[in-house]
């Protein structure tokens, strides 16, 4: 199929190979689903270069995304964050006044 394994990758004895049109053939070492709709909500947690012209994304789905959103919302509403945002906005307003 023309797919190659990259150094440092860890696959089992059997892997799934996905072909996207004529432009991409990939090993899939992740979770398999019947259709992308089965995944539901998806949050990218990491993006990196694997090789020249090849990017990898990793993410969380389902309840893990809900938990992440709740944690971020709680953080944004925390007194420390609100104080920091107020200081940043004050600095921006002062900078605009002096510009």
C-alpha positions as CSV (number, residue, x, y, z in Angstrom):
1,X,0.0,0.0,0.0
2,X,3.0,2.3,0.3
3,X,2.6,3.1,4.0
4,X,5.8,3.2,6.1
5,X,6.4,2.8,9.8
6,X,8.2,5.8,11.5
7,X,11.0,5.3,14.0
8,X,9.9,5.3,17.5
9,X,6.3,4.2,16.7
10,X,4.9,1.3,18.7
11,X,2.3,-0.8,16.9
12,X,1.2,-4.3,17.6
13,X,1.5,-7.2,15.2
14,X,-1.7,-6.2,13.4
15,X,-2.4,-2.6,12.5
16,X,-5.1,-0.8,10.6
17,X,-4.0,1.0,7.4
18,X,-6.2,3.9,6.2
19,X,-6.0,5.4,2.7
20,X,-7.3,9.0,2.1
21,X,-7.8,9.4,-1.6
22,X,-4.6,9.5,-3.5
23,X,-2.7,11.7,-1.0
24,X,-2.4,9.9,2.3
25,X,-1.9,6.3,3.5
26,X,-1.6,6.0,7.3
27,X,-1.1,3.5,10.1
28,X,-3.8,3.8,12.7
29,X,-2.7,2.8,16.2
30,X,-5.6,4.4,17.9
31,X,-9.2,3.6,18.9
32,X,-11.3,2.3,16.0
33,X,-14.9,3.4,15.6
34,X,-17.6,2.5,13.0
35,X,-17.9,6.1,11.9
36,X,-16.6,9.5,13.0
37,X,-20.1,10.4,14.4
38,X,-19.5,7.7,17.1
39,X,-16.7,9.9,18.5
40,X,-18.9,12.9,19.2
41,X,-17.1,15.9,20.7
42,X,-13.3,15.9,20.0
43,X,-10.8,18.3,21.7
44,X,-7.3,18.4,20.2
45,X,-4.8,18.2,23.1
46,X,-1.5,18.0,21.2
47,X,-0.2,18.6,17.7
48,X,3.3,17.8,16.6
49,X,5.5,17.2,13.6
50,X,6.2,13.6,12.9
51,X,8.3,14.1,9.8
52,X,8.6,16.5,7.0
53,X,5.1,17.4,5.9
54,X,3.5,15.0,8.3
55,X,1.6,16.2,11.4
56,X,0.1,14.2,14.2
57,X,-2.9,15.3,16.3
58,X,-3.9,13.7,19.6
59,X,-7.1,14.4,21.5
60,X,-9.7,13.5,24.0
61,X,-13.4,12.7,23.4
62,X,-16.7,12.3,25.2
63,X,-16.8,12.7,28.9
64,X,-13.1,13.6,29.0
65,X,-13.9,16.7,26.9
66,X,-16.8,17.6,29.2
67,X,-14.5,17.4,32.2
68,X,-11.8,19.5,30.4
69,X,-14.4,22.2,29.6
70,X,-15.7,22.2,33.2
71,X,-12.1,22.6,34.6
72,X,-11.3,25.4,32.1
73,X,-14.6,27.2,33.0
74,X,-13.8,26.9,36.7
75,X,-10.3,28.2,36.2
76,X,-11.6,31.2,34.2
77,X,-14.1,32.1,36.9
78,X,-11.5,31.8,39.7
79,X,-10.7,35.0,41.7
80,X,-7.0,34.8,40.7
81,X,-7.9,34.6,37.0
82,X,-10.4,37.4,37.2
83,X,-7.9,39.6,39.0
84,X,-5.3,38.9,36.3
85,X,-7.7,39.7,33.5
86,X,-8.6,43.0,35.2
87,X,-4.9,43.9,35.4
88,X,-4.4,43.0,31.8
89,X,-7.4,45.1,30.7
90,X,-6.3,48.0,32.8
91,X,-2.8,47.8,31.2
92,X,-4.3,47.8,27.7
93,X,-6.6,50.7,28.4
94,X,-3.7,52.7,29.9
95,X,-1.5,51.9,26.9
96,X,-4.2,53.1,24.5
97,X,-4.6,56.3,26.4
98,X,-0.9,57.0,26.2
99,X,-0.6,56.0,22.5
